[in-house]
Amino acid sequence: MNNADSPANPWQVFNEDQEPVEYLGLTKREHFAGLAMKGLISTSRYTSEQVTEQAVKYADELLQELDK
């Protein structure tokens, strides 16, 4: 699992033997994009299409920098 796909705030799902079987929650990419959207929307200068495109771009750039 790469950094972008790993959960930002994971919580585990367990099977009946109390063994973890998966992690759920927003990915780091989704979380960072949401934070970027919040900032972009607060300026009210952008269309919804521009906000979503820019938010994902910023999230991807942050993850790329964190992977260095």
C-alpha positions, 0 to 999 in steps of 0.5 A, spaced: 500 500 500 502 506 498 502 512 502 496 516 498 492 509 499 493 508 506 488 510 511 489 517 514 485 515 521 484 508 520 480 503 524 480 496 524 475 491 522 476 484 526 473 477 524 470 473 529 477 470 532 479 478 533 484 478 528 484 484 524 482 483 516 481 490 514 482 498 515 477 503 514 477 510 513 479 516 508 485 515 505 491 520 506 489 523 499 482 523 500 483 527 507 488 532 504 484 533 498 478 535 503 483 540 507 485 543 501 478 544 498 476 547 505 481 552 504 479 553 496 472 554 498 473 559 503 476 564 498 470 563 494 474 565 487 473 558 484 468 554 481 466 548 483 470 544 478 476 548 479 476 547 487 475 539 486 481 539 480 486 544 485 484 540 491 486 533 488 492 537 485 495 539 492 493 533 495 497 529 490 503 534 490 503 534 498 503 526 498 509 526 493 513 531 497 512 526 503 514 520 499 521 523 498 
